[in-house]
Amino acid sequence: MPRLADILDDQLLFLHYLSERAYLQKAYSLLADELDYLGLYLATGFNLRQLHDEISLFVPTGMSAPIDRYYMGRDNGIEVPKPTMELRPLFRAILERLRTVKPSGWTLIGFHLLSCADPAEQKAIEKSLMKLRHNVRRNFRDPDHLCILRVHPPEDRQARVVFYLFPEQHRDSYPRRMESLAARAIEEDGLNACVVFARGIESWGRPFEAVLLSER
């Protein structure tokens, strides 16, 4: 546990790891030591779609190698960078803003964000949001223009994450649109929870303007 707390020195990541690690322990047959699971978490956030292929035994051996190198170097007086969680810039910026502004339910929102996509999927989300931004800029006058990106997490037990982009002309109405998007996802898609991030296309430097957590 001391090494776990040392590597995951951010409280949100530490608590998310413990929560998801407990789920893995109950859901699958595990064959590895704790540092292997920590290494797996740093690389994937435990977003492992392949676990749904009816496997009975999960063996993430060898995932502790970066952590082992770090502690071996430290014990021998060699400076080795501490392993950190693989997060794309947008996701890291969202988490940092959540910690700063602390909106209602921000810890649970952070959990849902961390559980929605692995690093490769996060990169695809970043690219899709850039394309969506250009589309909103061109077409926002059309009431039916495309302005949302839905992220489906690897497991149904986890919340849907929705990114809603709006132009400055719609700033007064975006809170109502967020509520509508969340309510529709809960009711029509039969979800237990939905997180909606609103992001202004003219204030792109902010990872989100507002966030809403809606639960059934």
C-alpha positions as CSV (number, residue, x, y, z in Angstrom):
1,M,0.0,0.0,0.0
2,P,2.8,2.6,0.7
3,R,4.1,2.2,-2.9
4,L,0.5,2.4,-4.2
5,A,0.0,5.7,-2.4
6,D,3.4,6.9,-3.5
7,I,2.7,6.3,-7.2
8,L,-0.9,7.4,-7.1
9,D,-0.2,10.5,-5.1
10,D,-3.3,12.2,-6.5
11,Q,-6.3,11.4,-4.3
12,L,-8.8,11.1,-7.1
13,L,-6.6,8.6,-9.0
14,F,-5.9,6.7,-5.8
15,L,-9.6,6.3,-4.9
16,H,-10.6,5.4,-8.5
17,Y,-7.9,2.7,-8.5
18,L,-9.2,1.2,-5.3
19,S,-12.8,1.2,-6.5
20,E,-12.0,-0.3,-9.9
21,R,-9.5,-2.8,-8.4
22,A,-12.1,-4.1,-6.0
23,Y,-14.5,-4.6,-9.0
24,L,-11.8,-6.6,-10.9
25,Q,-11.2,-8.7,-7.9
26,K,-14.8,-9.7,-7.7
27,A,-15.5,-10.0,-11.4
28,Y,-12.5,-12.0,-12.7
29,S,-10.0,-14.6,-11.7
30,L,-6.8,-12.7,-11.1
31,L,-3.2,-13.9,-11.4
32,A,-0.7,-11.2,-10.7
33,D,0.7,-9.2,-7.8
34,E,-0.5,-5.7,-6.8
35,L,2.2,-3.8,-8.6
36,D,1.2,-5.5,-11.9
37,Y,-2.3,-4.2,-11.4
38,L,-1.0,-0.8,-10.6
39,G,1.1,-0.9,-13.8
40,L,-2.0,-2.0,-15.7
41,Y,-4.0,0.9,-14.2
42,L,-1.4,3.4,-15.2
43,A,-1.5,2.2,-18.8
44,T,-5.2,1.7,-19.2
45,G,-7.2,3.2,-16.3
46,F,-8.6,-0.4,-16.1
47,N,-10.6,0.4,-19.3
48,L,-10.3,-3.1,-20.7
49,R,-12.9,-3.9,-23.3
50,Q,-11.3,-7.3,-23.9
51,L,-12.4,-8.4,-20.4
52,H,-15.9,-8.9,-21.9
53,D,-14.9,-11.8,-24.1
54,E,-15.9,-14.4,-21.7
55,I,-12.4,-14.9,-20.2
56,S,-12.2,-16.7,-16.9
57,L,-8.6,-15.9,-16.0
58,F,-6.9,-12.5,-16.3
59,V,-3.1,-12.4,-16.1
60,P,-1.5,-8.9,-16.4
61,T,2.0,-10.1,-15.5
62,G,4.9,-7.9,-16.4
63,M,2.9,-4.7,-16.1
64,S,4.9,-3.6,-13.0
65,A,8.2,-3.2,-15.0
66,P,8.1,0.6,-15.1
67,I,7.4,0.7,-11.4
68,D,10.1,-1.8,-10.6
69,R,12.6,0.2,-12.5
70,Y,11.6,3.4,-10.7
71,Y,12.1,1.8,-7.2
72,M,15.3,0.0,-8.2
73,G,16.8,3.2,-9.5
74,R,15.8,5.1,-6.4
75,D,17.3,2.4,-4.1
76,N,20.6,2.7,-6.1
77,G,20.7,6.5,-6.1
78,I,19.7,6.7,-9.8
79,E,17.2,9.3,-10.8
80,V,14.4,7.6,-12.7
81,P,11.1,9.5,-13.5
82,K,8.2,8.3,-11.4
83,P,5.6,6.4,-13.5
84,T,2.5,8.3,-14.1
85,M,-1.0,7.5,-15.4
86,E,-1.4,7.6,-19.2
87,L,-3.9,10.4,-19.8
88,R,-4.3,12.5,-22.9
89,P,-4.0,16.3,-22.4
90,L,-7.7,17.0,-22.6
91,F,-8.6,14.4,-20.0
92,R,-5.7,15.6,-17.7
93,A,-6.9,19.2,-18.1
94,I,-10.5,18.2,-17.3
95,L,-9.4,16.5,-14.1
96,E,-7.3,19.4,-13.1
97,R,-10.3,21.8,-13.6
98,L,-12.5,19.5,-11.6
99,R,-10.1,19.6,-8.7
100,T,-9.9,23.4,-8.9
101,V,-13.6,24.4,-9.3
102,K,-15.0,21.3,-7.4
103,P,-18.5,21.3,-9.0
104,S,-21.2,19.3,-7.3
105,G,-20.3,15.6,-7.4
106,W,-16.9,16.3,-8.8
107,T,-15.2,13.2,-7.4
108,L,-17.8,10.9,-8.9
109,I,-17.6,12.9,-12.2
110,G,-13.9,12.3,-12.2
111,F,-14.4,8.6,-11.6
112,H,-16.8,8.4,-14.6
113,L,-14.4,10.3,-16.8
114,L,-11.5,8.0,-15.9
115,S,-13.7,5.0,-16.6
116,C,-14.9,5.9,-20.0
117,A,-11.9,5.5,-22.3
118,D,-8.4,4.2,-22.5
119,P,-5.5,6.4,-23.8
120,A,-6.0,5.4,-27.4
121,E,-9.7,6.1,-27.1
122,Q,-9.0,9.4,-25.4
123,K,-6.9,10.4,-28.4
124,A,-9.7,9.6,-30.8
125,I,-12.1,11.7,-28.6
126,E,-9.8,14.7,-28.8
127,K,-9.7,14.4,-32.6
128,S,-13.4,14.0,-32.8
129,L,-14.0,17.0,-30.7
130,M,-11.8,19.1,-32.9
131,K,-13.9,18.1,-35.9
132,L,-17.1,18.7,-34.0
133,R,-15.9,22.2,-33.1
134,H,-15.5,23.1,-36.7
135,N,-18.9,21.7,-37.5
136,V,-20.6,23.8,-34.8
137,R,-18.8,26.9,-35.9
138,R,-20.1,26.4,-39.5
139,N,-23.6,25.2,-38.7
140,F,-24.7,26.5,-35.4
141,R,-27.5,28.5,-37.0
142,D,-29.1,25.2,-38.1
143,P,-31.3,24.1,-35.1
144,D,-30.5,20.5,-35.9
145,H,-26.7,20.9,-36.3
146,L,-24.5,18.2,-34.8
147,C,-23.0,19.4,-31.5
148,I,-22.6,16.4,-29.2
149,L,-20.2,13.6,-28.8
150,R,-21.3,10.5,-26.8
151,V,-18.6,8.3,-25.2
152,H,-19.8,4.8,-24.4
153,P,-17.7,3.3,-21.6
154,P,-16.5,-0.3,-21.8
155,E,-19.1,-1.5,-19.2
156,D,-22.8,-0.8,-18.8
157,R,-22.4,-0.2,-15.1
158,Q,-20.5,3.0,-15.9
159,A,-21.9,6.4,-16.8
160,R,-22.3,7.7,-20.3
161,V,-20.1,10.7,-20.9
162,V,-21.4,13.4,-23.3
163,F,-19.5,16.4,-24.6
164,Y,-21.7,19.2,-25.8
165,L,-20.1,22.1,-27.8
166,F,-21.8,25.4,-28.1
167,P,-21.1,28.8,-29.8
168,E,-21.0,32.1,-27.9
169,Q,-24.4,32.9,-29.4
170,H,-25.9,30.0,-27.4
171,R,-24.3,30.7,-24.1
172,D,-27.5,31.7,-22.4
173,S,-29.2,28.5,-23.3
174,Y,-26.5,25.9,-22.8
175,P,-27.5,24.9,-19.2
176,R,-30.9,24.0,-20.4
177,R,-29.5,22.0,-23.2
178,M,-27.2,20.1,-20.9
179,E,-30.2,19.1,-18.7
180,S,-32.1,18.0,-21.7
181,L,-29.2,15.8,-23.0
182,A,-28.8,14.2,-19.6
183,A,-32.5,13.5,-19.2
184,R,-32.8,12.0,-22.6
185,A,-29.8,9.7,-22.1
186,I,-31.2,8.5,-18.8
187,E,-34.7,7.9,-20.0
188,E,-34.4,6.9,-23.7
189,D,-31.2,4.8,-23.3
190,G,-32.0,3.3,-20.0
191,L,-28.9,4.6,-18.3
192,N,-28.2,4.8,-14.6
193,A,-26.0,7.9,-14.9
194,C,-24.8,10.4,-17.4
195,V,-22.2,13.1,-17.3
196,V,-22.5,16.1,-19.6
197,F,-19.5,18.4,-20.2
198,A,-20.3,21.7,-22.0
199,R,-17.5,23.4,-23.9
200,G,-17.5,26.7,-25.7
201,I,-16.0,26.7,-29.1
202,E,-14.7,30.2,-28.7
203,S,-13.2,29.5,-25.2
204,W,-11.4,26.3,-26.3
205,G,-8.6,26.9,-23.8
206,R,-11.0,25.9,-21.0
207,P,-11.5,22.1,-21.0
208,F,-15.2,22.7,-20.0
209,E,-17.5,25.6,-19.1
210,A,-19.8,23.5,-17.0
211,V,-20.5,19.9,-16.1
212,L,-23.7,18.1,-15.0
213,L,-24.0,14.7,-13.3
214,S,-27.4,13.2,-13.7
215,E,-28.5,9.9,-12.1
216,R,-31.6,7.8,-12.3
